[in-house]
Amino acid sequence: MKEVFNLYVDESCHLEHDGFSAMTIGYTKIPNNSYTEIKSEIKQIKLKYKSPTELKWNKLSYSRIGLYKDLIDYFFESDIKFRCVLIKNKHNINNNKFNLGDHNAFYYKVVYLLLYNRYVNNKDSDYRVFLDIKDTNGRVRLNTLEEVIKNKFSNRSPFIHFQNIRSHENELIQLTDFFIGAIAYKARGLYKGVNSSKVKNEIIEYLETKSGYFIDEGTEPWEDKFNIFDFQISSSR
């Protein structure tokens, strides 16, 4: 029987005309049978700091810096894995030139690149995909994504389950948001900027020290624990 993994997907700056130069979409990945244990351990770390509320990159506070670092430590000591697609120079996306149809088609292609990778996710295992609900179109996007993935694999897809969930109800979606938020923040040039956030700067430095990578530069394709696909779009492509 194949091993089953859960993928908890979130995205940042993914809209076509949102004014941001970089887009990130990523997941945290765990063995399906480890969900209850990992969820409980993350909650215990939050309770240690009396912070049971939702973890969100856009709502970080320096008073909780110990919590954030403990969560990063826990990630690198646990069975959780992370993968992200980082798209720089988003304004250079030319859907007609790349024969993508429209920005929605581009989005689904990027999600496919995120989910399927011969080094970290392949047909040797099965995968259950959970996506954060962003808006009222969440169900439509989920159904379309499921159809796109099925077609890519001629209905023999290793991605066996797709489901929308709410971030405030799931610790792993929150952890994904935390990591992709850090990556997008640095890729957008905000790290150590004039009005940069002290807590975000420190989290980025800590994450880079623990991972061994500059998080705005990507990793090797076969990196298994903390994988970033640096997908740069140049105006000349």
C-alpha positions, 0 to 999 in steps of 0.5 A: 500500500502506498504511503499517504501524505497531506499537503497544506497549500497557501499562497501570497500575492497571487492576484494578477493586478495586486501591485506586488512584484513577487508571488509565492505559493507553497505547502507544508507536507506531513504523513497523513497518519502523523496529523493528530500528533503534529497538530497537538505539538504545534498547539502545545508550543502556542500554549507555552507562550499563551498564544493560542490564536492564529499564526499569520505572517501579516500579524506578527508581533515582536512580543511573540518572537520566542514563539516564532523561533520555537515553531521554526525549531520544531519544523526542522526537528519534526517530520514536516516538510516544506516546498514553495514556488517563488515567482519574481517579476510577476509583472513580466507574465505575458499570458499570450506570449507563453500560450497560457490563456489567462492568469487563472491558467497560469495559476493552475500551471504554477500549482501543478509545478508546486505539487508534482516534483520528481524529487520530492513528490512522485507517483510512489506515494499518494497525496491529499491536498488541502487549500486555504479558502481565500474567497467565495470562488474557492470551491470553483478554483478547487474543482478546476484544480482537481480537473487540471491535475487529473488531466495531467495524469490521464486520470491516474493522478497520485493526488487523490483528494482535494479539499478547501479548509479555513486557515484559522482552523488548521495549524499546518496552513498557518505554518505554510502562511508563515514560511511563504510570507517570509519568502515573499517579504524578502523577495519583494525587497522589504527585508532591511528596508527603510520601513521594514519590520524588526520582527520580520527581519529577525525571523528571516535571518533565523529561518535562513540560518536554520535552513542554510539558504537565502530564502529569496534565491531558491534551493537545489531541486532535490532539497527535501526538507525546505524546498524553494523553486525560484521561478524567475520571469524575465521580460525577454522570455 
